[in-house]
Amino acid sequence: MAKITLTLDTRKHSKSKLSGKYPVVLSVYHKKPRFIRMDVYTLASGWDESKSQLKKSAPINKNLDCDSINIDLDRKFFKAKELLREIGNSVRLISVDRLIQHIKEKWDENPESHIKNKVENEISLVKWSNIVIQRSLDADSPHTAGWYQQGVNEIVKYNSGEDIMLYDLTVTFLKNFEAHHRGKENSVNTIGIILRAVRSIYNKAIVEECYKPTKNVFESYKIPATIRTKKRAISKEEVLRLCELKYEPFGPLWNARNYALIMFYCKGMNFIDLVKVKTDHIQGSRLFYGRSKTGTPLSVKIHPKLRTLLFFYLNGKKEGDYLFPTNYDGSTKHFQKYKSQRRRMNERLRVIAQDAGIEAKFTTYTIRHSWATIAKYMGISTALISESLGHASLKTTQIYLKDFDDKVLDEVNDLVTT
């Protein structure tokens, strides 16, 4: 249990070089000693240790208003003791330095029971995020772990490189953080990505009862809404042009072109799902694979065009081998390797787009959007497209197809008005 006393600090190094007097201090012992100077100085002859106050009769104190000073000292000592009673056994949860900080808050702001709430919520963003991030890494979800880490890093960077307590993530702090990034001309989407990661970490602390806020700050502060970026889709005619490109067999561009087509033929398969495909995922006339992001099991019928492409990669492989040279086991350990492979794939797709006369930005992400958009143009329902893509929510698919809906409405308006 913490111990608090009001005393005169007569240690040699505490003596004032100007006046030769010693400071009155609040001595706080909690695991280790700390002292709070009270801005009052006297000599041992001017201090009544038994009453913890200045002696009015001492000559050294003749120029001091001892009555007012003693009242103030007594008030601060009483409030410090009151704080200890307020906190109770929860004091074990905090360090002596945090206890000192709370005592000063008690003096300066005259807070009441909310200090006890703070003490019982002594958990910081970095401390809690380390647990959440490690959990994602243990679950072989390095992409999610990286997203969390990015959010925490940006908050700490804004906070002058210091960690921050969860209860200090206030509406004002978050609004200032947003304004700071807007001032740096960072996009609203980037700000949203950062703050959604922080919100996820924050809410996990609440759900797991590691943090009990008076009020969830993200119920009052609204993260900036995502602004739709330029449409990421190419037409079916442009996809067909990929088939006509001639590259050296088994060369980098030949493989990248094949991967793009296989992803398209597999209902807009993600690149991360492609590189995890193994030979035994092909069973009869179907290819079975799992959606890495959601864990949704998916399968696709192997039609003749897809079978022709798969044949090149099945040749010489044993059961259980990765099908493609860019194999990735999905582990955290090899995630950086996968990111390098994805970067090289996108670099090659830029070259392929130029060769095929595709003016739009062409990446692994484009392939997925293109499949969804083409399917919608062909009259396939959004619900079926969502199921084919392995989306966990229909809302995600609707975001994919929002640009499509705008274009169709424009065409309808042209028909009506011309």
C-alpha positions as CSV (number, residue, x, y, z in Angstrom):
1,M,0.0,0.0,0.0
2,A,1.2,3.5,-0.8
3,K,2.4,5.8,2.0
4,I,2.2,9.6,2.0
5,T,3.8,12.1,4.4
6,L,4.4,15.8,4.5
7,T,8.0,16.5,5.6
8,L,11.0,18.7,5.3
9,D,13.5,17.4,2.8
10,T,16.8,17.9,4.6
11,R,19.0,16.0,2.2
12,K,22.2,17.8,1.3
13,H,21.5,18.0,-2.4
14,S,18.0,19.4,-1.8
15,K,19.3,22.5,-0.1
16,S,18.7,25.7,-2.0
17,K,21.9,27.3,-3.2
18,L,20.4,30.8,-3.0
19,S,18.6,30.8,0.4
20,G,20.3,27.9,2.1
21,K,16.9,26.5,3.1
22,Y,15.3,23.1,2.6
23,P,12.1,22.4,0.7
24,V,8.9,21.1,2.2
25,V,7.8,18.0,0.2
26,L,5.1,15.5,-0.1
27,S,6.9,12.2,0.3
28,V,5.2,9.4,-1.7
29,Y,6.3,5.8,-1.2
30,H,4.8,3.3,-3.6
31,K,7.2,0.5,-4.6
32,K,9.8,3.3,-4.7
33,P,10.1,6.8,-3.2
34,R,9.2,10.0,-4.9
35,F,9.0,13.6,-3.7
36,I,6.7,16.5,-4.8
37,R,8.2,19.9,-3.8
38,M,5.6,22.3,-2.3
39,D,7.4,25.6,-3.2
40,V,7.9,26.3,0.5
41,Y,11.4,26.5,2.0
42,T,12.6,26.7,5.6
43,L,15.2,25.3,8.0
44,A,14.9,22.4,10.4
45,S,14.3,25.0,13.2
46,G,11.3,26.4,11.3
47,W,9.6,23.1,10.7
48,D,7.3,21.2,13.1
49,E,7.7,17.6,12.1
50,S,5.0,16.3,14.5
51,K,2.4,18.7,13.2
52,S,3.7,18.7,9.6
53,Q,3.6,22.5,9.4
54,L,5.7,25.7,9.6
55,K,6.4,27.1,13.0
56,K,5.0,30.6,13.2
57,S,7.3,31.5,16.1
58,A,10.5,30.5,14.3
59,P,12.7,33.6,13.3
60,I,13.5,31.9,9.9
61,N,9.8,32.1,9.0
62,K,9.1,35.7,10.1
63,N,8.6,36.9,6.5
64,L,6.2,34.0,5.6
65,D,2.4,34.0,6.0
66,C,2.6,30.7,8.0
67,D,-1.2,30.5,8.5
68,S,-2.0,30.6,4.8
69,I,0.9,28.3,3.9
70,N,0.0,25.7,6.5
71,I,-3.7,25.7,5.4
72,D,-2.6,25.1,1.8
73,L,-0.1,22.4,2.8
74,D,-2.8,20.7,4.9
75,R,-5.3,20.9,2.0
76,K,-2.9,19.3,-0.4
77,F,-1.9,16.6,2.1
78,F,-5.5,15.8,2.8
79,K,-6.4,15.6,-0.9
80,A,-3.5,13.2,-1.5
81,K,-4.7,11.0,1.3
82,E,-8.2,11.2,0.0
83,L,-7.0,10.1,-3.4
84,L,-5.4,7.0,-1.9
85,R,-8.7,6.1,-0.2
86,E,-10.6,6.7,-3.5
87,I,-8.3,4.5,-5.4
88,G,-8.2,1.8,-2.8
89,N,-6.6,-1.6,-3.7
90,S,-6.5,-0.5,-7.4
91,V,-3.3,1.5,-6.5
92,R,-1.4,-1.7,-7.2
93,L,-2.2,-1.4,-10.9
94,I,-0.1,1.8,-11.3
95,S,3.5,3.0,-10.9
96,V,4.5,5.6,-8.4
97,D,5.1,8.1,-11.2
98,R,1.5,7.7,-12.4
99,L,0.3,8.1,-8.7
100,I,2.3,11.4,-8.5
101,Q,0.5,12.5,-11.7
102,H,-2.9,11.7,-10.3
103,I,-2.1,13.6,-7.0
104,K,-1.3,16.7,-9.0
105,E,-4.5,16.3,-11.0
106,K,-6.3,16.1,-7.7
107,W,-4.7,19.4,-6.6
108,D,-5.1,21.3,-9.9
109,E,-8.4,20.1,-11.3
110,N,-10.1,18.9,-8.2
111,P,-11.4,15.7,-10.0
112,E,-13.5,13.3,-8.1
113,S,-14.2,9.6,-8.6
114,H,-13.1,9.6,-12.3
115,I,-9.4,9.3,-11.1
116,K,-10.2,5.9,-9.8
117,N,-11.6,5.0,-13.2
118,K,-8.4,6.2,-14.8
119,V,-6.3,4.2,-12.5
120,E,-8.2,1.0,-13.2
121,N,-7.8,1.7,-16.9
122,E,-4.1,2.1,-16.9
123,I,-3.6,0.5,-20.4
124,S,-1.9,2.3,-23.2
125,L,-2.4,2.0,-27.0
126,V,1.0,0.5,-27.6
127,K,0.8,-2.0,-24.7
128,W,-2.6,-3.3,-25.8
129,S,-1.9,-3.2,-29.5
130,N,1.2,-5.4,-29.0
131,I,-1.2,-8.1,-27.7
132,V,-3.6,-7.6,-30.6
133,I,-0.8,-7.5,-33.2
134,Q,0.9,-10.6,-31.8
135,R,-2.5,-12.4,-31.9
136,S,-2.8,-11.6,-35.6
137,L,0.7,-12.8,-36.3
138,D,0.0,-16.1,-34.4
139,A,-3.1,-16.6,-36.5
140,D,-0.9,-16.1,-39.7
141,S,-2.7,-12.8,-40.5
142,P,0.4,-10.6,-41.2
143,H,-1.6,-8.2,-43.4
144,T,-4.0,-7.4,-40.5
145,A,-1.1,-7.1,-38.1
146,G,0.6,-4.7,-40.4
147,W,-2.6,-2.6,-40.7
148,Y,-2.8,-2.4,-36.8
149,Q,0.9,-1.5,-36.6
150,Q,0.5,1.3,-39.2
151,G,-2.3,2.9,-37.2
152,V,-0.5,2.7,-33.9
153,N,2.7,4.1,-35.4
154,E,0.9,7.1,-36.8
155,I,-0.8,7.9,-33.5
156,V,2.5,7.6,-31.6
157,K,4.3,9.8,-34.2
158,Y,1.7,12.5,-33.9
159,N,1.9,12.3,-30.1
160,S,5.6,13.4,-30.2
161,G,6.8,9.8,-30.3
162,E,5.2,9.0,-27.0
163,D,2.7,6.2,-26.2
164,I,-0.8,7.3,-25.2
165,M,-3.3,5.9,-22.7
166,L,-6.5,4.7,-24.1
167,Y,-8.5,7.1,-22.0
168,D,-6.5,10.0,-23.6
169,L,-7.8,9.1,-27.0
170,T,-10.4,11.8,-26.7
171,V,-12.6,13.4,-29.4
172,T,-10.4,16.5,-29.3
173,F,-7.2,14.4,-29.8
174,L,-8.7,12.5,-32.7
175,K,-10.0,15.7,-34.4
176,N,-6.6,17.3,-34.0
177,F,-5.0,14.2,-35.4
178,E,-7.3,14.3,-38.4
179,A,-6.7,18.0,-38.9
180,H,-2.9,17.5,-38.7
181,H,-3.0,14.9,-41.5
182,R,-5.4,17.0,-43.7
183,G,-3.0,19.9,-43.3
184,K,-0.2,17.6,-44.6
185,E,-2.6,17.0,-47.6
186,N,-2.9,13.3,-46.8
187,S,-6.0,11.7,-48.4
188,V,-9.2,11.2,-46.5
189,N,-8.9,7.5,-47.4
190,T,-5.4,7.3,-45.8
191,I,-6.7,9.0,-42.6
192,G,-9.6,6.6,-42.5
193,I,-7.4,3.5,-42.8
194,I,-5.2,4.7,-39.9
195,L,-8.2,5.5,-37.6
196,R,-10.2,2.4,-38.4
197,A,-7.2,0.3,-37.3
198,V,-7.0,2.3,-34.1
199,R,-10.7,2.0,-33.6
200,S,-10.5,-1.8,-34.0
201,I,-7.7,-2.0,-31.4
202,Y,-9.7,0.2,-29.0
203,N,-12.9,-1.7,-29.4
204,K,-11.2,-5.0,-28.8
205,A,-9.9,-3.7,-25.4
206,I,-13.5,-2.9,-24.5
207,V,-14.9,-6.2,-25.7
208,E,-12.3,-8.2,-23.8
209,E,-12.9,-6.0,-20.7
210,C,-9.3,-4.8,-20.5
211,Y,-10.6,-1.2,-20.8
212,K,-13.9,0.2,-19.4
213,P,-14.4,3.7,-20.8
214,T,-16.9,6.2,-19.4
215,K,-17.9,6.5,-23.0
216,N,-16.6,5.0,-26.2
217,V,-14.8,7.8,-28.0
218,F,-15.6,6.4,-31.4
219,E,-19.4,6.8,-30.7
220,S,-18.8,10.6,-30.7
221,Y,-16.0,10.9,-33.2
222,K,-16.8,9.8,-36.7
223,I,-14.0,8.6,-38.9
224,P,-14.0,10.4,-42.3
225,A,-16.0,8.5,-44.9
226,T,-14.0,6.8,-47.6
227,I,-14.0,8.7,-51.0
228,R,-14.3,6.4,-54.0
229,T,-11.2,6.4,-56.1
230,K,-10.9,6.1,-59.8
231,K,-12.7,3.1,-61.2
232,R,-10.4,0.0,-61.2
233,A,-11.8,-2.2,-64.0
234,I,-11.1,-3.1,-67.6
235,S,-13.5,-4.3,-70.2
236,K,-14.0,-7.9,-71.4
237,E,-12.5,-6.8,-74.8
238,E,-9.4,-5.7,-73.0
239,V,-9.2,-9.0,-71.1
240,L,-9.4,-10.8,-74.4
241,R,-6.4,-8.8,-75.7
242,L,-4.3,-10.4,-72.9
243,C,-4.9,-13.8,-74.5
244,E,-3.4,-12.6,-77.8
245,L,-0.1,-11.4,-76.3
246,K,3.0,-13.4,-77.2
247,Y,5.7,-13.8,-74.7
248,E,8.7,-16.2,-74.2
249,P,7.2,-19.3,-72.6
250,F,7.9,-19.6,-68.9
251,G,9.4,-16.1,-68.8
252,P,8.4,-13.4,-66.2
253,L,5.9,-11.7,-68.5
254,W,4.5,-15.0,-69.8
255,N,3.9,-16.1,-66.2
256,A,2.4,-12.8,-65.1
257,R,0.0,-12.8,-68.1
258,N,-1.1,-16.3,-67.2
259,Y,-1.6,-15.5,-63.6
260,A,-3.8,-12.6,-64.5
261,L,-5.9,-14.7,-66.8
262,I,-6.2,-17.6,-64.2
263,M,-7.3,-15.1,-61.6
264,F,-9.9,-13.7,-64.0
265,Y,-11.1,-17.2,-64.9
266,C,-11.4,-18.1,-61.2
267,K,-14.0,-15.4,-60.6
268,G,-11.6,-12.6,-59.8
269,M,-9.4,-14.6,-57.5
270,N,-7.1,-12.6,-55.3
271,F,-3.3,-12.8,-55.9
272,I,-2.7,-14.0,-52.3
273,D,-5.1,-16.9,-52.9
274,L,-3.6,-17.7,-56.2
275,V,0.0,-18.2,-54.8
276,K,-1.3,-20.5,-52.1
277,V,-3.0,-22.9,-54.6
278,K,-1.6,-26.5,-54.5
279,T,-1.9,-29.3,-56.9
280,D,-4.3,-31.3,-54.7
281,H,-6.7,-28.3,-54.8
282,I,-7.6,-29.5,-58.3
283,Q,-10.2,-32.3,-57.9
284,G,-11.8,-33.6,-61.0
285,S,-13.3,-30.7,-63.0
286,R,-13.1,-28.2,-60.2
287,L,-10.4,-26.0,-58.5
288,F,-11.0,-25.5,-54.7
289,Y,-9.4,-22.7,-52.8
290,G,-9.9,-20.6,-49.7
291,R,-10.4,-16.9,-49.4
292,S,-7.5,-15.8,-47.3
293,K,-9.2,-12.6,-45.9
294,T,-12.5,-14.2,-44.8
295,G,-11.7,-17.9,-44.7
296,T,-14.6,-18.6,-47.1
297,P,-14.1,-21.8,-49.1
298,L,-14.6,-21.3,-52.8
299,S,-14.4,-23.4,-55.9
300,V,-14.6,-22.9,-59.7
301,K,-15.4,-25.1,-62.6
302,I,-12.3,-25.7,-64.8
303,H,-13.4,-24.7,-68.3
304,P,-11.2,-25.4,-71.3
305,K,-9.3,-22.0,-71.3
306,L,-8.5,-22.4,-67.6
307,R,-7.5,-26.0,-68.0
308,T,-5.0,-25.1,-70.8
309,L,-3.3,-22.6,-68.5
310,L,-3.2,-24.9,-65.5
311,F,-1.6,-27.7,-67.6
312,F,1.6,-25.7,-67.9
313,Y,2.0,-25.6,-64.1
314,L,0.8,-29.1,-63.3
315,N,3.5,-30.7,-65.4
316,G,6.1,-32.4,-63.3
317,K,4.4,-31.5,-60.0
318,K,3.7,-34.0,-57.2
319,E,0.5,-34.0,-55.0
320,G,0.7,-31.3,-52.4
321,D,3.2,-29.2,-54.3
322,Y,2.4,-25.5,-54.8
323,L,1.0,-25.1,-58.3
324,F,2.8,-21.8,-59.2
325,P,6.4,-20.7,-58.9
326,T,5.4,-17.8,-56.6
327,N,4.2,-20.2,-53.9
328,Y,3.3,-18.8,-50.5
329,D,2.4,-20.8,-47.5
330,G,0.3,-18.0,-45.9
331,S,2.6,-17.7,-42.8
332,T,3.7,-14.6,-41.1
333,K,7.3,-15.7,-41.5
334,H,7.1,-15.5,-45.3
335,F,4.8,-12.5,-45.7
336,Q,7.5,-10.1,-46.7
337,K,8.4,-12.6,-49.5
338,Y,4.8,-12.6,-50.7
339,K,4.7,-8.8,-50.7
340,S,7.9,-8.7,-52.8
341,Q,6.2,-11.2,-55.2
342,R,3.1,-9.1,-55.4
343,R,5.1,-6.0,-56.1
344,R,7.0,-7.7,-59.0
345,M,3.7,-9.0,-60.3
346,N,2.2,-5.5,-60.5
347,E,5.3,-4.2,-62.1
348,R,5.0,-6.8,-64.9
349,L,1.2,-6.1,-65.2
350,R,2.1,-2.5,-66.1
351,V,4.2,-3.7,-68.9
352,I,1.5,-6.1,-70.1
353,A,-1.1,-3.4,-70.0
354,Q,1.0,-1.2,-72.3
355,D,1.5,-4.2,-74.7
356,A,-2.2,-4.9,-74.7
357,G,-3.2,-1.2,-75.2
358,I,-4.9,-1.0,-71.8
359,E,-4.8,2.6,-70.7
360,A,-6.3,2.1,-67.2
361,K,-4.2,1.2,-64.2
362,F,-3.8,-2.5,-64.3
363,T,-2.9,-4.4,-61.1
364,T,-3.9,-7.6,-59.4
365,Y,-6.7,-5.7,-57.7
366,T,-7.9,-4.5,-61.2
367,I,-8.6,-8.1,-62.2
368,R,-10.9,-8.7,-59.3
369,H,-12.9,-5.5,-59.9
370,S,-13.0,-6.3,-63.7
371,W,-14.6,-9.7,-63.2
372,A,-17.2,-8.2,-60.9
373,T,-18.0,-5.3,-63.2
374,I,-18.2,-7.5,-66.3
375,A,-20.5,-9.9,-64.5
376,K,-22.8,-7.1,-63.5
377,Y,-22.9,-5.8,-67.1
378,M,-24.0,-9.3,-68.1
379,G,-27.0,-9.1,-65.8
380,I,-25.7,-11.2,-62.9
381,S,-27.2,-10.2,-59.6
382,T,-25.1,-8.4,-57.0
383,A,-25.8,-11.2,-54.5
384,L,-24.4,-13.9,-56.8
385,I,-21.4,-11.7,-57.6
386,S,-20.8,-11.3,-53.9
387,E,-20.9,-15.0,-53.3
388,S,-18.5,-15.6,-56.2
389,L,-16.0,-13.2,-54.9
390,G,-16.2,-14.6,-51.4
391,H,-17.2,-11.3,-49.8
392,A,-18.3,-11.5,-46.2
393,S,-20.8,-8.7,-46.8
394,L,-23.0,-7.6,-49.7
395,K,-22.0,-4.0,-48.8
396,T,-18.5,-4.7,-49.9
397,T,-19.7,-5.9,-53.3
398,Q,-21.9,-2.9,-53.7
399,I,-18.8,-0.6,-53.2
400,Y,-17.1,-2.6,-56.0
401,L,-20.0,-1.9,-58.3
402,K,-20.9,1.6,-57.4
403,D,-19.1,3.1,-60.5
404,F,-21.0,0.6,-62.7
405,D,-24.3,1.8,-61.3
406,D,-23.4,5.4,-61.9
407,K,-22.6,4.7,-65.6
408,V,-25.8,2.8,-66.2
409,L,-27.8,5.6,-64.7
410,D,-26.0,8.1,-67.0
411,E,-26.9,5.9,-70.0
412,V,-30.5,5.7,-68.9
413,N,-30.6,9.5,-68.6
414,D,-29.1,9.9,-72.1
415,L,-31.9,7.7,-73.5
416,V,-34.6,9.7,-71.8
417,T,-33.2,13.2,-72.6
418,T,-32.0,12.8,-76.2
